[in-house]
Amino acid sequence: MGRPNRAVLLAVTCLGQFMVLLDNTIVGAALPDMQRRLHTQLTGLQWIVDAYVLLVAMLLLTGGVLADRFGRKRVYLTGVAVFTAASLICSLAPSVGWLVAGRVLQGIGAAALSPASLALLAAAYPVPRERIKAIGLWAGFSGIGLAAGPVAGGVLAEAFGWSAIFLVNLPIGVILLLVGLRSLDETRNPSAPAIDIPGTVLSVLGVGALTYGLIEGGARGWTSPLILGSFAAAVFLLTAFVAAEARRSAPVLPLRLFRERLFSVSNTAMVVVGFALMGSSFFFSQFFVYVQGSSILRAGLQTLPTSLAMVIVSPYAGRLAARYGFRIVVTVGLALAGPGLLALGMVHAHTGYGNVWWRLGLVGVGFALTLSPLTGAAIQAVSPQEGGLASGISSTTRQIGAVLGVALLGAIVRTRQSGGASFETGLNSAFLVAGGVTLATAVFTGLWLAKSPVKEDSRVEHPVLN
């Protein structure tokens, strides 16, 4: 592939990943408007977020295998098409049910688009030094979506209503399809493994059943037959998943990798990062709107310190890990994010923003220090040939944590409200739980995340962002 085509490929893949990351944060800013216009409760908002994240989490590894096996260009453009069509469905949704269905389709599209975009880059830049620069631009440019989401969501929801946040994806998707069809070269890996259909289906159903129980438990009652049945189904399905993966020669999740302490500890910590970061940020805009009385636009701006801190600090996290080791950087990051969340648990209706923004910023800085080093630790724990798989598993565990964070912290808020507490009190409890879990994980990584020499390469400096 010539340099002009590689430049186009870089632009196309960066823009596609930008669209996915923008969707991660733009929805959060519009949640209060969705709740008002769709006449839904907290449970409905949880499903709007988790329906998307669940499918991304469970299909991300399969999306990477599909790209290698059937062609990275084909899978990437298919993902773009599905994501774009799903965005249109979301924008036209007349009810929460239709919106959740559209979000499921968005998650399927993102799970194909994101790994295929990185695979296209890796194939187009075979020279390691050039690949480092390309992936750096991919991660940096697409990461702008994290910071742009709250502002864009607030502006669009305030001016045109929540449906406008999904319409933004339509022109981006059409441009990507038109340019990609003409300019991208097809690449594939002839020796790619077969698709693990049983493992994929069991993982989606198992985590889905667990998520259902956590989200609906607060509304239906934790001892209701339906909720108890969903938890029992989750245990059965996830046990069947582990058994099925142990027997397959090419499983979607090779369980043998977890025998390495560095790999298992880093992925355990990544689950907590997803849990605390996504679970708490789900409530940021709701706090400013419902507790402090901000407009949707102002609330979007007020949540910026977290995403801005992550965009600014993330590029340096890998370099710090290369210099000081995974354990120190990750533990320090968690030790910063934990108190930040605990401090948010003490914010009230009359707390001035001057005493709130730094708490949000502390959370962003802390978690930014963990993402890249944890991915790097997972990659270093495996053979060089399995680096891409380890990176994908690291992203998957973070997304699983995000699913559980939105579900469980939302359940805490809902349960406190059912007991007569205010929404503000429920939020304080959720932030305190997230902070406590994060601090406990800081102790865990400080004790168990083994020190390892870190090589300065793309695998450490640039995590898979999705």
NUVOMI-211281 format. One record per residue (C-alpha): chain; residue in three letters; residue number from 0; z, x, y. Coordinates in steps of 0.5 Angstrom, whole numbers, always signed. Each point is the difference from the previous one (the first is absolute). Example, Ala and Ser with C-alpha at 12.3 -4.5 7.8 and 13.67 -1.06 7.14 Angstrom:
<nodes>
A/ALA/0/+16/+25/-9
A/SER/1/-2/+2/+7
</nodes>
This chain:
<nodes>
A/MET/0/+0/+0/+0
A/GLY/1/-2/+3/+7
A/ARG/2/+4/+1/+6
A/PRO/3/-2/-6/+3
A/ASN/4/+1/-5/-6
A/ARG/5/+7/+3/-1
A/ALA/6/+2/-1/+7
A/VAL/7/-2/-8/-1
A/LEU/8/+3/+0/-6
A/LEU/9/+7/+3/+3
A/ALA/10/-1/-6/+6
A/VAL/11/-1/-5/-5
A/THR/12/+6/+2/-5
A/CYS/13/+4/+1/+6
A/LEU/14/-2/-7/+3
A/GLY/15/+1/-3/-6
A/GLN/16/+7/+2/-1
A/PHE/17/+2/-1/+7
A/MET/18/-2/-7/-1
A/VAL/19/+5/+0/-6
A/LEU/20/+6/+3/+3
A/LEU/21/-1/-5/+6
A/ASP/22/+1/-6/-4
A/ASN/23/+6/+3/-2
A/THR/24/+4/+0/+6
A/ILE/25/-5/-5/+4
A/VAL/26/+3/-6/-4
A/GLY/27/+7/+2/+1
A/ALA/28/-1/-2/+8
A/ALA/29/-3/-6/-2
A/LEU/30/+5/-3/-5
A/PRO/31/+4/-4/+6
A/ASP/32/-6/-4/+2
A/MET/33/-2/-1/-7
A/GLN/34/+7/-3/-2
A/ARG/35/-1/-5/+6
A/ARG/36/-7/-2/-1
A/LEU/37/+0/+0/-7
A/HIS/38/+7/-4/+0
A/THR/39/+3/+5/-5
A/GLN/40/+6/+3/-2
A/LEU/41/+2/+7/-1
A/THR/42/-2/+0/-8
A/GLY/43/-7/-2/+3
A/LEU/44/+0/+6/+4
A/GLN/45/+2/+4/-6
A/TRP/46/-5/-2/-4
A/ILE/47/-5/+1/+6
A/VAL/48/+2/+8/+0
A/ASP/49/+1/+1/-8
A/ALA/50/-6/-4/-3
A/TYR/51/-4/+6/+4
A/VAL/52/+5/+6/-2
A/LEU/53/+1/-2/-7
A/LEU/54/-8/+0/-2
A/VAL/55/-1/+6/+4
A/ALA/56/+6/+3/-4
A/MET/57/-2/-2/-7
A/LEU/58/-7/+1/+1
A/LEU/59/-1/+7/+4
A/LEU/60/+0/+4/-6
A/THR/61/-5/-4/-4
A/GLY/62/-4/+0/+7
A/GLY/63/+0/+8/-1
A/VAL/64/-3/+0/-7
A/LEU/65/-5/-6/+2
A/ALA/66/-3/+5/+5
A/ASP/67/+0/+6/-4
A/ARG/68/-3/-4/-6
A/PHE/69/-5/-5/+3
A/GLY/70/-2/+4/+7
A/ARG/71/+4/+1/+6
A/LYS/72/-5/-3/+5
A/ARG/73/+0/-6/-4
A/VAL/74/+7/-1/-1
A/TYR/75/+1/+2/+7
A/LEU/76/-5/-5/+3
A/THR/77/+2/-6/-5
A/GLY/78/+8/+1/+3
A/VAL/79/-3/+0/+7
A/ALA/80/-4/-6/-2
A/VAL/81/+6/-4/-3
A/PHE/82/+5/+2/+5
A/THR/83/-5/-2/+6
A/ALA/84/-1/-7/-4
A/ALA/85/+7/-1/-1
A/SER/86/+2/+2/+7
A/LEU/87/-5/-6/+2
A/ILE/88/+4/-5/-5
A/CYS/89/+7/+2/+3
A/SER/90/-3/-1/+7
A/LEU/91/-2/-7/-2
A/ALA/92/+6/-2/-4
A/PRO/93/+3/-7/+1
A/SER/94/+6/+1/-3
A/VAL/95/+5/+6/-3
A/GLY/96/-3/-1/-7
A/TRP/97/-7/+1/+2
A/LEU/98/+2/+6/+4
A/VAL/99/+4/+3/-6
A/ALA/100/-6/-1/-4
A/GLY/101/-4/+4/+5
A/ARG/102/+5/+6/+1
A/VAL/103/+0/+0/-8
A/LEU/104/-8/+2/+1
A/GLN/105/+1/+4/+6
A/GLY/106/+5/+4/-5
A/ILE/107/-5/+1/-5
A/GLY/108/-5/+2/+5
A/ALA/109/+5/+5/+3
A/ALA/110/+1/+3/-7
A/ALA/111/-7/+1/-2
A/LEU/112/-2/+3/+7
A/SER/113/+6/+5/+2
A/PRO/114/+0/+4/-7
A/ALA/115/-8/+0/+0
A/SER/116/+0/+2/+8
A/LEU/117/+4/+7/-2
A/ALA/118/-4/+1/-6
A/LEU/119/-7/+0/+4
A/LEU/120/+3/+5/+4
A/ALA/121/+3/+4/-5
A/ALA/122/-7/+0/-4
A/ALA/123/-4/+2/+7
A/TYR/124/+5/+6/+2
A/PRO/125/+0/+4/-6
A/VAL/126/+2/+6/+3
A/PRO/127/+8/+0/+1
A/ARG/128/+1/+2/+7
A/GLU/129/-6/-5/+3
A/ARG/130/+4/-5/-5
A/ILE/131/+6/+1/+4
A/LYS/132/-3/-1/+7
A/ALA/133/-3/-6/-3
A/ILE/134/+6/-4/-3
A/GLY/135/+4/+2/+6
A/LEU/136/-5/-3/+5
A/TRP/137/+0/-6/-5
A/ALA/138/+8/-1/+0
A/GLY/139/+0/+1/+7
A/PHE/140/-5/-4/+3
A/SER/141/+2/-6/-5
A/GLY/142/+7/+1/+1
A/ILE/143/-1/-2/+7
A/GLY/144/-1/-7/-3
A/LEU/145/+8/+0/-1
A/ALA/146/+1/+1/+8
A/ALA/147/-5/-5/+2
A/GLY/148/+2/-6/-5
A/PRO/149/+6/-2/+4
A/VAL/150/-3/+0/+7
A/ALA/151/-7/-3/-3
A/GLY/152/+4/-5/-3
A/GLY/153/+4/-2/+5
A/VAL/154/-6/-1/+5
A/LEU/155/-4/-4/-4
A/ALA/156/+5/-4/-3
A/GLU/157/+3/-2/+7
A/ALA/158/-7/-1/+3
A/PHE/159/-4/-3/-6
A/GLY/160/+5/-2/-5
A/TRP/161/+1/+4/-7
A/SER/162/-6/-2/-3
A/ALA/163/-4/+5/+5
A/ILE/164/+4/+6/-3
A/PHE/165/-5/-1/-6
A/LEU/166/-6/-1/+3
A/VAL/167/+1/+8/+3
A/ASN/168/-2/+2/-7
A/LEU/169/-7/-4/+0
A/PRO/170/-4/+5/+5
A/ILE/171/+3/+6/-3
A/GLY/172/-2/-2/-7
A/VAL/173/-7/-2/+1
A/ILE/174/-1/+7/+4
A/LEU/175/+3/+3/-6
A/LEU/176/-5/-4/-5
A/LEU/177/-6/+1/+4
A/VAL/178/+1/+8/+1
A/GLY/179/+3/+1/-7
A/LEU/180/-6/-3/-4
A/ARG/181/-5/+4/+4
A/SER/182/+4/+7/+1
A/LEU/183/+5/+1/-6
A/ASP/184/-2/+4/-6
A/GLU/185/+2/-3/-7
A/THR/186/+5/+5/-4
A/ARG/187/+4/-1/-6
A/ASN/188/+4/+3/-6
A/PRO/189/-3/-1/-6
A/SER/190/+6/+2/-4
A/ALA/191/+4/-5/+4
A/PRO/192/+5/-4/-5
A/ALA/193/-1/-7/-2
A/ILE/194/+3/-5/+4
A/ASP/195/+7/-2/-3
A/ILE/196/+0/-8/+0
A/PRO/197/+6/-1/-4
A/GLY/198/+4/+4/+5
A/THR/199/-3/-2/+6
A/VAL/200/+1/-8/-2
A/LEU/201/+7/+1/-2
A/SER/202/+2/+4/+6
A/VAL/203/-2/-5/+5
A/LEU/204/+3/-6/-4
A/GLY/205/+7/+4/-1
A/VAL/206/+1/+2/+7
A/GLY/207/-3/-6/+3
A/ALA/208/+5/-4/-5
A/LEU/209/+6/+4/+3
A/THR/210/-3/-1/+7
A/TYR/211/+0/-7/-1
A/GLY/212/+7/+0/-2
A/LEU/213/+2/+4/+6
A/ILE/214/-3/-4/+5
A/GLU/215/+1/-7/-2
A/GLY/216/+7/+1/-3
A/GLY/217/+3/-1/+7
A/ALA/218/-4/-7/+1
A/ARG/219/+1/-3/-7
A/GLY/220/+7/+3/-2
A/TRP/221/+1/+7/-4
A/THR/222/+2/-4/-6
A/SER/223/-6/-5/-1
A/PRO/224/-3/+0/-6
A/LEU/225/-7/+2/+3
A/ILE/226/+3/+6/+4
A/LEU/227/+4/+2/-6
A/GLY/228/-7/-1/-4
A/SER/229/-4/+4/+4
A/PHE/230/+5/+6/+0
A/ALA/231/+0/+0/-8
A/ALA/232/-7/+0/+0
A/ALA/233/+0/+6/+5
A/VAL/234/+4/+3/-5
A/PHE/235/-4/-2/-6
A/LEU/236/-7/+2/+3
A/LEU/237/+2/+7/+3
A/THR/238/+3/+2/-7
A/ALA/239/-6/-2/-3
A/PHE/240/-4/+4/+6
A/VAL/241/+4/+6/-2
A/ALA/242/-1/-1/-8
A/ALA/243/-7/-1/+2
A/GLU/244/-1/+6/+4
A/ALA/245/+4/+5/-5
A/ARG/246/-6/-2/-5
A/ARG/247/-6/+1/+4
A/SER/248/-4/+7/+0
A/ALA/249/-2/-2/+7
A/PRO/250/+6/-4/+3
A/VAL/251/-1/-2/+8
A/LEU/252/+7/+3/+0
A/PRO/253/+1/+6/-4
A/LEU/254/+8/-1/-2
A/ARG/255/+0/+7/-2
A/LEU/256/+0/+3/+7
A/PHE/257/+7/-3/+1
A/ARG/258/+3/+5/-4
A/GLU/259/-1/+5/+5
A/ARG/260/+6/-1/+5
A/LEU/261/-3/+2/+6
A/PHE/262/-5/-5/-1
A/SER/263/+5/-6/-2
A/VAL/264/+4/+2/+6
A/SER/265/-5/+0/+5
A/ASN/266/-3/-7/-2
A/THR/267/+7/-3/-1
A/ALA/268/+1/+2/+7
A/MET/269/-7/-2/+2
A/VAL/270/+2/-7/-2
A/VAL/271/+6/+0/+4
A/VAL/272/-4/+2/+6
A/GLY/273/-5/-6/-1
A/PHE/274/+6/-4/-1
A/ALA/275/+4/+1/+6
A/LEU/276/-6/+2/+5
A/MET/277/-5/-6/-2
A/GLY/278/+6/-5/-1
A/SER/279/+4/+2/+7
A/SER/280/-7/+0/+4
A/PHE/281/-2/-7/-3
A/PHE/282/+6/-3/+5
A/PHE/283/-1/+5/+6
A/SER/284/-4/-5/+4
A/GLN/285/+4/-6/-3
A/PHE/286/+6/+3/+3
A/PHE/287/-3/+1/+7
A/VAL/288/-3/-7/+0
A/TYR/289/+5/-4/-3
A/VAL/290/+7/+3/+1
A/GLN/291/-2/+4/+7
A/GLY/292/-5/-6/+3
A/SER/293/-6/+5/+1
A/SER/294/-7/-2/+0
A/ILE/295/-4/+1/-6
A/LEU/296/-4/+5/+5
A/ARG/297/+6/+4/+2
A/ALA/298/+3/+0/-7
A/GLY/299/-6/+4/-2
A/LEU/300/+1/+5/+5
A/GLN/301/+7/+0/-1
A/THR/302/-1/+2/-8
A/LEU/303/-4/+6/+2
A/PRO/304/+5/+6/+0
A/THR/305/+0/-1/-8
A/SER/306/-8/+1/-1
A/LEU/307/-1/+5/+6
A/ALA/308/+6/+4/-3
A/MET/309/-4/+0/-7
A/VAL/310/-7/+2/+3
A/ILE/311/+3/+6/+4
A/VAL/312/+5/+3/-5
A/SER/313/-4/-2/-6
A/PRO/314/-5/+6/+1
A/TYR/315/+6/+5/+0
A/ALA/316/+3/-2/-6
A/GLY/317/-4/+3/-5
A/ARG/318/+1/+7/+4
A/LEU/319/+7/-1/+0
A/ALA/320/+0/-1/-7
A/ALA/321/-4/+6/-1
A/ARG/322/+5/+4/+4
A/TYR/323/+7/-2/-2
A/GLY/324/-2/-4/-7
A/PHE/325/+0/-7/-2
A/ARG/326/+7/-1/-1
A/ILE/327/+3/+2/+7
A/VAL/328/-6/-4/+4
A/VAL/329/+1/-7/-4
A/THR/330/+7/+0/+0
A/VAL/331/+0/+2/+7
A/GLY/332/-5/-6/+1
A/LEU/333/+4/-5/-4
A/ALA/334/+7/+2/+4
A/LEU/335/-4/-2/+6
A/ALA/336/-3/-6/-2
A/GLY/337/+6/-3/-3
A/PRO/338/+5/+1/+6
A/GLY/339/-6/-3/+4
A/LEU/340/+0/-6/-4
A/LEU/341/+8/-1/+0
A/ALA/342/-1/+0/+7
A/LEU/343/-5/-5/+0
A/GLY/344/+5/-4/-4
A/MET/345/+5/+0/+6
A/VAL/346/-5/-3/+5
A/HIS/347/+1/-7/+3
A/ALA/348/-3/-5/+5
A/HIS/349/+2/+3/+6
A/THR/350/-1/+8/-2
A/GLY/351/-5/+3/+6
A/TYR/352/-6/+3/-3
A/GLY/353/+2/+7/+3
A/ASN/354/+5/+0/-5
A/VAL/355/-5/-3/-6
A/TRP/356/-6/+4/+1
A/TRP/357/+3/+7/-2
A/ARG/358/+3/-4/-7
A/LEU/359/-7/-2/-1
A/GLY/360/-3/+7/+1
A/LEU/361/+5/+4/-4
A/VAL/362/-2/-5/-6
A/GLY/363/-7/+2/+1
A/VAL/364/+1/+8/+1
A/GLY/365/+5/+0/-6
A/PHE/366/-5/-4/-5
A/ALA/367/-6/+4/+3
A/LEU/368/+3/+6/-3
A/THR/369/+1/-2/-7
A/LEU/370/-7/-3/-1
A/SER/371/-4/+6/-1
A/PRO/372/+5/+5/-3
A/LEU/373/+1/-6/-5
A/THR/374/-7/+0/-2
A/GLY/375/-1/+7/+0
A/ALA/376/+6/+1/-5
A/ALA/377/-3/-5/-5
A/ILE/378/-6/+4/+0
A/GLN/379/+3/+7/-1
A/ALA/380/+4/-3/-6
A/VAL/381/-7/-1/-3
A/SER/382/-6/+4/-2
A/PRO/383/-5/+1/+5
A/GLN/384/-5/-4/-4
A/GLU/385/+5/-6/+1
A/GLY/386/+1/+1/+7
A/GLY/387/-4/-6/+2
A/LEU/388/+4/-5/-5
A/ALA/389/+6/+3/+3
A/SER/390/-1/-2/+7
A/GLY/391/-3/-7/-2
A/ILE/392/+7/-1/-4
A/SER/393/+4/+2/+6
A/SER/394/-4/-5/+4
A/THR/395/+1/-5/-5
A/THR/396/+7/+1/-1
A/ARG/397/+1/-1/+8
A/GLN/398/-4/-6/+0
A/ILE/399/+5/-3/-6
A/GLY/400/+6/+2/+5
A/ALA/401/-4/-4/+5
A/VAL/402/-1/-6/-4
A/LEU/403/+8/+0/-2
A/GLY/404/+2/+2/+7
A/VAL/405/-3/-6/+3
A/ALA/406/+2/-5/-6
A/LEU/407/+7/+3/+0
A/LEU/408/+2/+1/+7
A/GLY/409/-3/-7/+1
A/ALA/410/+4/-3/-5
A/ILE/411/+7/+3/+3
A/VAL/412/-2/-3/+7
A/ARG/413/-2/-7/-3
A/THR/414/+7/+0/-5
A/ARG/415/+4/+2/+7
A/GLN/416/-3/-6/+3
A/SER/417/+1/-5/-6
A/GLY/418/+7/+2/+1
A/GLY/419/+1/-2/+7
A/ALA/420/-2/+7/+4
A/SER/421/-5/+0/+5
A/PHE/422/-6/+4/+0
A/GLU/423/+2/+5/+4
A/THR/424/+6/+2/-5
A/GLY/425/-5/-1/-6
A/LEU/426/-4/+6/+3
A/ASN/427/+6/+4/+2
A/SER/428/+2/+0/-8
A/ALA/429/-7/+1/-2
A/PHE/430/-1/+6/+5
A/LEU/431/+7/+3/-3
A/VAL/432/-2/-1/-7
A/ALA/433/-7/+4/+1
A/GLY/434/+4/+5/+4
A/GLY/435/+5/+1/-5
A/VAL/436/-5/+1/-6
A/THR/437/-4/+5/+4
A/LEU/438/+7/+4/+1
A/ALA/439/+1/+0/-7
A/THR/440/-7/+2/-2
A/ALA/441/+1/+6/+5
A/VAL/442/+6/+2/-4
A/PHE/443/-4/-1/-6
A/THR/444/-6/+5/+2
A/GLY/445/+5/+5/+3
A/LEU/446/+3/+1/-7
A/TRP/447/-6/-1/-5
A/LEU/448/-7/+1/+4
A/ALA/449/-1/+7/-3
A/LYS/450/-2/+5/+5
A/SER/451/-7/+3/-1
A/PRO/452/-4/+5/+3
A/VAL/453/-6/-5/+4
A/LYS/454/-7/+3/+1
A/GLU/455/-3/-2/+7
A/ASP/456/-6/-5/-2
A/SER/457/-2/-7/+1
A/ARG/458/+4/-3/-6
A/VAL/459/+6/+2/+4
A/GLU/460/-2/-1/+7
A/HIS/461/-3/-7/-1
A/PRO/462/+2/-5/-4
A/VAL/463/-4/-6/-2
A/LEU/464/+1/-5/+5
A/ASN/465/-1/-7/-2
</nodes>
